[in-house]
């Protein structure tokens, strides 16, 4: 996946995607113009259709080759960095 595809909100999978029924993700921009968030799509294991869309992580930096994310779990901030090249475009 390219940075531009990510910024355009294209749906993608992460390494270890195992197929129909696994979750997919996309980047969504905040309405106020700030950095957005990554949304998780939970899919039906038989049809592969999205059955729920939920917040996965906030985005705090987008670089030329990576995106830095954060989430808060039980009061602890967890930060991760991902390479765009490790995401795979998802095709319905």
QUIKACOR-V946331 format. One record per residue. N is the residue number from 1. RES is the residue in one letter. D_FIRST is the distance of its C-alpha to the first C-alpha in Angstrom with 1 decimal. Layout:
<<N,RES,D_FIRST> <N,RES,D_FIRST>>
This chain:
<<1,X,0.0> <2,X,3.8> <3,X,6.7> <4,X,8.3> <5,X,6.4> <6,X,7.0> <7,X,10.4> <8,X,11.1> <9,X,11.2> <10,X,9.0> <11,X,9.8> <12,X,7.9> <13,X,9.6> <14,X,10.4> <15,X,12.1> <16,X,15.4> <17,X,14.6> <18,X,17.8> <19,X,17.6> <20,X,19.7> <21,X,20.9> <22,X,18.4> <23,X,16.8> <24,X,13.5> <25,X,12.3> <26,X,11.5> <27,X,12.3> <28,X,15.7> <29,X,17.7> <30,X,21.3> <31,X,23.9> <32,X,25.6> <33,X,22.8> <34,X,22.2> <35,X,19.0> <36,X,18.0> <37,X,17.1> <38,X,14.8> <39,X,16.4> <40,X,16.8> <41,X,17.6> <42,X,20.3> <43,X,20.7> <44,X,23.9> <45,X,24.2> <46,X,26.1> <47,X,24.4> <48,X,20.9> <49,X,21.5> <50,X,20.8> <51,X,24.1> <52,X,23.3> <53,X,21.0> <54,X,21.5> <55,X,20.6> <56,X,18.7> <57,X,18.6> <58,X,19.2> <59,X,17.1> <60,X,19.3> <61,X,17.3> <62,X,14.1> <63,X,14.0> <64,X,12.5> <65,X,10.3> <66,X,11.0> <67,X,12.1> <68,X,15.6> <69,X,17.0> <70,X,20.5> <71,X,22.6> <72,X,26.3> <73,X,27.9> <74,X,31.7> <75,X,32.1> <76,X,29.8> <77,X,26.7> <78,X,23.8> <79,X,21.1> <80,X,17.8> <81,X,15.1> <82,X,11.5> <83,X,9.1> <84,X,5.6> <85,X,5.3> <86,X,7.3> <87,X,5.5> <88,X,5.5> <89,X,5.9> <90,X,9.7> <91,X,12.2> <92,X,15.7>>
